[in-house]
């Protein structure tokens, strides 16, 4: 009887201690890393989330890669699907790639992300507000209008477009274009500005039609997203540049005095 009673007590004690031991063991294994609760397991990060995180952490590099690729792709699309070229003009594509990298990705980062927030101190604060808060902030809306005016009346006509024409003239300097008729960097700049002067009105009116609403969206985005949004919107503008301004502008050589006299005699005859 004593032995039976001792056995029953031992079994009862093991039954009471087993759940505690199991819980303790499971807790130890969890802290050691062997087991993880399902609720604390890290969910896989999607591609879109990864890109957004990269853009937030590396704003300059993110927009630099984006705009360099964008300008090259825009020109390739125009050459292949609009102009139906059998052979791609890689030199022309190089113009857009270099322009996209050095100006759109480099210089515009200074203009939009560094200089303009200093010129318009309220810009960064307003851009980082929520949508409803932005609509209620009159000072921020006035700052938005000033930024749009600065971009379309100062930056684009007197910096963006002249630099593009200079890149284009420099790349076509040796293929019979206007830039090839004048030696040296000053000749290239002079020829580029001469070409831009002819297209000044058309280019800037067309640019304002697209960029004004685009600026409202881009300048209304958070600061880290400002340039990527601008690059997405300017996709169509770069296609326009490629279609109408991508090729070299040939200049007809001036007639010599002898040729002019011969032409006059021919007309009289």
Secondary structure, 3 states (H helix, E strand, C coil): CHHHHHHHHHHHHHHHHHHHHHHHHHHHHHHHCCCCCHHHCCCCCCHHHHHHHHHHHCHHHHHHHHHHHHHHHHHHHHHHHHCCCCCCCHHHHHHHHHHHHHHHHHHHHHHHHHHHHHHCCHHHHHHCCCHHHHHHCHHHHHHHHHHHHHHHHHHHHHHHHHHHHHHHHHHCCCCCEHHHHCCHHHHHHHHHHHHHHHHHHHHHHHHHHHHHHHHHHHHHCCHHHHHHHHHHHCHHHHHHHHHHHCCCCECCCCCCHHHHHHHHHHHHC
